[in-house]
Amino acid sequence: MTVNTLAIVGTGIMGMGIAQIAAQADIQVLLYDAKAGAAEQGRHSLQAMLEKLTAKGKFSDDELQSMLSNLTVVQELGQIATAEIVVEAIIENLDIKKQLFAQLESVVTADTILATNTSSLSVTAIAADCDYPERVAGFHFFNPVPLMKIVEIIPGLSTQQSVVDALTDLAKRMGHLGVVAKDTPGFIVNHGGRAYGTEALKILGEGVASFEQIDRILRDSAGFRMGPFELLDLTGIDVSHPVMESIYDQFYHEARYRPHPLTRQMLVGKKLGRKVGSGFYQYEKGQKVSVDSAQNQAPKAALVADAVITSVWIGADLAEDKTQLTDYLNAHDVTIDDNDTPHPDSLVLLAIYGEDTTNAAIRYQVDPKQAVAIDMLTELTKHRTLMPSIVTQERFVAQAYALFSSSKVNKDLDSTQTDAQEAVSATLITESTGFVAQRVIAMVINLGCDIAMQKIATPEDIDNAVKLGLGYPYGPISWGDHLGASRVLLILERIYGLTGDPRYRPSPWLQRRAKLDVSLFTQQAIY
């Protein structure tokens, strides 16, 4: 269908964001809000913002006038009757939305598509009392709408395919990628984002590392734009925790979505994050001011300065990791102990997956008092995470820290550009069944695979939605392919085996493709 007129009901931040991209696409936009004066205020604020962008050269004067001419405020709901599509962007309350859709049906034609921008409510439930539920669908944008180039299109149980097609075409016309998702809790993006924060909270709760350390590892080592605790502070615990509980409850307490008691406690204690000046971090005028205490767990400076590395014995789960560590040690003129059994004075360096240092030392039949594990899931040129056992002698901890902390290394260890150097630091964590980055990344990938297995969306749509909607360095499916499905499976199988916690059980989607050595995007043919 050709959309000439779009109506927006609800002119808050989300509604006006949708209005902006529609006006930019040369669509006539009717703005309605039940609150007196709200639509006028929304249009005024949008105009002011567009004028500032025009002054900066983002738009020409002609483009500005064209966009503004496409925005019309209406005073009565009946005035939107000419719209081909109505997008509702009001409060997240099921009863209120159902009442609105009943009103909409009384003023629009039978062919008008009714779309809801709900982020958490069932589209099927919203449409349940409509006379024509087949023309109702979800059309979920993300804030800020003009910059977040993704929109979830959610058919309810009765929605016609033509409605999905029309919304997909409209999204493309407005410069966004439309991804189709089943009407399930969290759809794609809010569902796929459950692993990041909940696993980080679990790691914090186990005392593996401080929240500052976890943030640093996941930013510097794994490539996330923000650490999970920075993100929780930005979003607000009053927003994030209820979503965690809601999705956990809606999936009947599936262990993969389990929230953590800490955020409930912070919610009760009004430690909501940046908006109130206090969350995980402290803020003044919106800026983080807390002193980073992550380095407090590093070995004493004197120990590191005096550390003498006699030799290093390497134990690695993957041959490629042993090669990379050997190259690193050779580049730093460190003697490699290549005996079958480590010398008593050798630092035992273990490159392991999904395991703690104690269990790895036992498996490699080495003395855990000499052992320090290193995470090789992420690149050595970005950040290093080290994990001693609970009995590792202090001199070996200091040696490992001295070897991998604040050294100058080539950005690409295989590169001939030896002058391309940068400082890379290390984080020392206490024993954990799997490292910080391993646990979080594996959970993100596993959840993406499980969403694909449930056919909530195609693997490609899951990948695009999570990457664009959450800003991850990769979508979960392509990230699994990048790291290797078998390596991700190894992490999860070991953690699940050692902890017995069902949150870590590998998705069958991941298991089959890892064992067949095929891409995680591989879908079974329908015969």
C-alpha positions, 0 to 999 in steps of 0.5 A, a space after each residue: 500500500 502507498 502511505 500518504 498520511 500517517 497519524 501519531 497518537 501520543 506525542 512524547 519522545 517516541 511519538 515525535 521521533 517517529 513523526 520526524 522520520 515520517 516527515 523526512 520521508 515526505 509523509 503527511 503526519 497528523 499529531 494527536 495527544 489526549 493531553 491538552 497542548 501536548 501535541 502543539 508542544 511536541 511539534 514546537 520542540 521538534 521544529 526547534 530541533 530541526 532548525 538547529 540541525 538545519 543551522 548546522 548544515 544537516 538539512 537545507 532550508 527547503 528540506 526544513 520547510 518541507 518537513 515542517 509542512 508535513 506536520 499537522 496538529 489535530 485537536 480531535 481523534 476523529 480528525 485522523 480518519 484519513 490516515 492509512 496507518 495509525 501509530 500509537 505511542 502512549 503509556 505502557 498500560 494494556 488497559 489504556 491501550 485497549 481502550 484507545 484501540 477501541 476508540 480508533 476503530 470507531 473513527 478510522 476506515 476498515 482498511 486502516 492499519 493500527 500499529 502499536 509502539 509497545 516495547 513490552 506488551 503482547 500485541 495479541 492482547 492489545 488487539 484481542 477486543 478489536 473488531 478487526 484484530 487482523 489489521 493490528 500489529 506492533 511497530 516498535 521503534 527505539 530511542 532516539 528514533 532518528 538514530 536507531 535505524 531499527 524497528 521491530 514489526 510484530 504480528 499478533 496471532 490474527 495479524 494479516 501478512 499484508 499488514 506486516 508487508 506494509 509496515 516493512 515497506 514503511 520502515 524502509 521508506 523512513 530509512 529504518 530496517 524492519 525486522 519481523 518478530 513473533 509476539 513473545 516477551 521482549 520481542 527480539 531486542 529486549 529479549 536478546 539483551 537479557 544476557 548482558 546485564 543479568 550475567 554481569 550482575 551474577 558475576 558481580 554477586 559471586 565476587 569475581 570482580 568489582 563492577 568497575 572491573 567488569 565494565 572495563 573488561 567488557 568495554 576494552 576487551 570485548 568491545 561493548 560501547 558501555 559496560 553493563 553497570 554504566 548502561 544500567 545507570 544510564 537506563 535507570 534501575 527503575 526501568 531496567 529491573 522491572 523489565 528483567 522481572 517482567 521477562 523472567 515472569 513471562 517466560 515462567 521463570 526460565 533460568 536464562 533470564 533470572 534477575 539478581 537481588 541486587 537491582 531489586 535492593 537498589 530499586 528499593 533504596 532509590 539508587 536508580 543511576 545517573 538520573 538521581 546522581 547515585 547508582 553503581 557509580 556516583 554522578 554530579 551534573 550527570 557526569 560520573 565522578 566516582 573514583 575507579 577502585 578497580 586497580 585496588 585488586 592488583 598486586 602490590 606495586 613493589 611486587 610487580 616491580 621486583 618480579 623476576 620471570 624465570 620461565 613460563 610453561 604454557 597450557 592451552 586448550 586450543 593450539 592457536 592460543 598456545 601459538 599466540 602466547 608463545 609469540 608474545 613471550 618470545 617478543 618479550 624475551 621470556 624463556 619458555 619452559 617446554 618440559 612435560 612437567 613445569 619447573 617449580 620456578 616456572 609461571 604456569 600460564 593456562 589459556 582455558 575456556 569455561 573453567 576456573 584455574 583450580 580445575 584447569 590446573 588439576 586437568 593439566 596435572 600442574 601445581 595450582 600454586 604456580 598457575 595463573 589463567 588467561 582469557 584468550 577469547 578476546 585479543 591480547 592487543 586490547 586488554 588482558 584478564 588474568 585469574 590466579 587460583 585461590 592458592 597461587 603464590 603471590 610471586 607468580 601472580 606478580 609475574 603474570 601481572 608484570 608480564 601482561 599489564 601496561 606493556 607496549 605491544 604491537 596492535 597486530 602481533 602478526 604485523 610487520 609494523 613494529 612501530 604501531 604500539 599502544 599501552 594495554 592493561 590487565 585486570 586481575 579477577 578472583 576465581 570464576 568458572 569461566 572468565 568475565 568476557 567468556 561468560 557474558 559473550 557466550 550467554 549473549 550468543 547462546 540466547 541469540 541461538 535460542 531465540 532463533 530456535 524458537 523461531 521468534 525471528 530469522 537468524 539474520 533479523 536477530 543479528 541485525 536487531 540486536 546489533 543495531 538496537 543494542 549497539 553490540 560489536 556483533 550480532 549474537 549469531 555472527 559473533 558465534 561464527 566469528 569466535 567459533 561455535 565449538 569454542 562457545 559450546 565448550 565454554 557453556 558445557 564446562 560452566 554448566 557441568 561445573 555449576 549445574 546451573 540451567 542458565 548455562 545449558 547450551 541451546 540445541 541450535 548452538 550444539 548441532 551447528 557446532 558439532 556439524 561445524 557449520 555456520 550458526 546462520 544455517 537453517 534446516 530446509 523445509 521438505 
